[in-house]
Amino acid sequence: MTDEKRNLPTRLGNRPLEKPEDAEPILPVDPPAKWDHEADLVIVGSGGGGLAGALLAKDKGFSVILIEKMDSTGGTSQYAGAFYAYNSRVQKKKGIEWDANEVAMGSLFETGYTGNIHLFRNMIEKSGEVVDWIEDQGFEWENEIAGYPAVTSRGGHQRLCYIPMTELMNFLAKKCKEKGVKFMVNTQVDALVRDNGRIAGVKATVNPEGTTVFVKAKKAVLMAAGGMQHNLSLLKKYAPSVYKGVGSVSMSLPCNTGECFRMGLGVGADVAGFDSCTCFEGGIDHRTENGGPWFRFLYSGDVQLSRAPWLHLNKACERFMMMGNNLGQYMLRPPAMMSQPGGRAYVIFDNKYEENIWKIQDDVPLGLSCKRPLTPDVPGNEIITRNETLAPKDWRLAVKEAIDVKVIKVADTLEELAEKLGLDKVLFKQAVEKWNKYCDAGEDPEFGTPARFLIPIKHAPFYGLKAGGSTGPMGTGLRTNPDMQVLDKDQKPIPGLYAAFFTAGGSIGEGRTPMGFGLLGGCSMSTTSGYTAAQHAVSQK
Ligand SMILES: Cc1cc2nc3c(=O)[nH]c(=O)nc-3n(C[C@H](O)[C@H](O)[C@H](O)COP(=O)(O)OP(=O)(O)OC[C@H]3O[C@@H](n4cnc5c(N)ncnc54)[C@H](O)[C@@H]3O)c2cc1C
């Protein structure tokens, strides 16, 4: 299977939108003479936010139509591994509780006070409620995955319900269907319909026929359509640091193209979280290297390999940080890589990588476990690599594919590798030799890299790749209040319009590209915010 084919998980293909007009606001249209469908609540997108919002609203007596442009439900949300929550029953049973305000204040502090405390507090408070509500619907939160407890420790915060989210998304979709939510899949929402200043529905295209339909929303429209990671024009305009520093998208499927964000702009919505996206390290750069795919599944072997703490250099062949795998390194490496000249780092290792990668495994037991290479014999592997259209089960195959398409460069000499990477040969050789000297001495006088991460580059052939950040959940999106009502530039709710994360923005503050998933993790943020929006919509008379 070619690399390109493997990375076509959706019918949308794997090319980001990048024409200038792809960043333009999408203006609303007038109501039609005749509506084709109608419901109290019309929801766009069937990730966690869309499904939870639909189920909650239906339970509260609303009629609901859920529109999904893909041919199946679940969006990116189905690939998440963990659902972060505070003060759910499952956590309390284990004797673990938090002060929600303290957590919210901690999160606000992490954003450098650029976030919205009211929104943060509401999400944190609601997250446990959502876990309990899902359990009340009949979902069993698993106790263990890959040997880890359901409620476990992450970076000092014990807050993790760890389950594969495919089960959760399938469960929510099944419940929605049982209870009478009407699904319209293969149907892309193209514009909002506005009537007398109120959002009155949506205009959509039913595929593959290409038929236009108008769907009336008697009470509200909830846009739970994901972020804009696959729209480079939007990133360039609204998240320029992300645009500069991201090498590939690893935690957002190609369905996240930002058109609902543009529809929000078209009805005068404000933007929150300008220039922000959570990022992982190791954004292996297929697209600018060889015109390859923009989406690289997080657990693909080439992505995992490039995330390891090998020697990292910048364009000037300078090192720029301590290497390691502890939480601090994990958090800091994405923004550090993304802020190097050209927004890229060069990751260098030698032909002992298969052996060495096991020596530099995670220091934090669960939090970083997704960085391990995936092989068929690793317990839990079947969960995260069950979809072989996204990544081969054996991590080495994905590495081989990346070598075949010359995204990972291989060379017999350091000079040759420098040339292939477009780096200065002399400076590159000096940098590697200096690194090897530190490795031999077991000490890194420049950055204090712990000895076990000092792995020399001595055995030809040598390997190198160019990587930036790799995106997680988006931070830039439509501004909402804590009830997820979309706000205009005067900070007034736009009548009839809600947005869930990550069509909504502001989850990680402003001007930020931190590691990981942000406040509650992407899946929980999406689900909790969709639930919150629906709760508010049904409370409006
Ligand atoms: C490999 C991987 C691992 C991850 N691990 C974790 C984890 O452990 N914990 C965690 O919290 N998060 C994790 N995430 C991130 C998390 O899954 C996402 O951030 C989150 O689920 C995104 O939710 P969403 O609702 O914003 O988008 P989605 O789930 O993508 O939902 C949006 C839906 O809207 C649809 N849509 C978009 N536009 C339109 C339109 N115009 N008309 C109709 N439909 C439309 C899309 O097709 C999509 O189905 C991971 C992601 C990946 C890929």
The ligand as an ORCA input file, in Angstrom:
! r2SCAN-3c Opt
* xyz 0 1
  C      -5.086      9.576     16.955
  C      -5.791     10.549     17.834
  C      -5.645     10.458     19.201
  C      -6.297     11.360     20.018
  N      -6.220     11.172     21.361
  C      -6.969     11.921     22.170
  C      -7.058     11.620     23.553
  O      -6.489     10.657     24.028
  N      -7.827     12.426     24.327
  C      -8.510     13.473     23.814
  O      -9.217     14.148     24.554
  N      -8.449     13.792     22.502
  C      -7.706     13.033     21.671
  N      -7.677     13.300     20.335
  C      -8.294     14.549     19.841
  C      -9.792     14.477     19.792
  O     -10.189     13.274     19.200
  C     -10.348     15.639     18.964
  O      -9.710     16.842     19.294
  C     -11.830     15.866     19.206
  O     -12.484     14.645     19.314
  C     -12.404     16.694     18.089
  O     -13.792     16.765     18.228
  P     -14.637     17.729     17.296
  O     -16.039     17.548     17.661
  O     -14.062     19.083     17.345
  O     -14.365     17.198     15.820
  P     -14.841     15.849     15.119
  O     -14.865     14.717     16.071
  O     -14.013     15.689     13.902
  O     -16.343     16.133     14.715
  C     -16.678     17.072     13.744
  C     -17.593     16.431     12.719
  O     -18.180     17.466     11.942
  C     -18.260     17.042     10.601
  N     -18.352     18.232      9.749
  C     -17.422     19.198      9.585
  N     -17.869     20.147      8.757
  C     -19.107     19.776      8.381
  C     -20.080     20.339      7.504
  N     -19.850     21.471      6.845
  N     -21.247     19.678      7.322
  C     -21.494     18.510      7.973
  N     -20.603     17.928      8.800
  C     -19.428     18.556      9.007
  C     -16.991     16.250     10.407
  O     -17.070     15.392      9.293
  C     -16.870     15.523     11.743
  O     -17.502     14.266     11.713
  C      -7.063     12.400     19.473
  C      -7.229     12.486     18.093
  C      -6.617     11.551     17.279
  C      -6.860     11.607     15.794
*
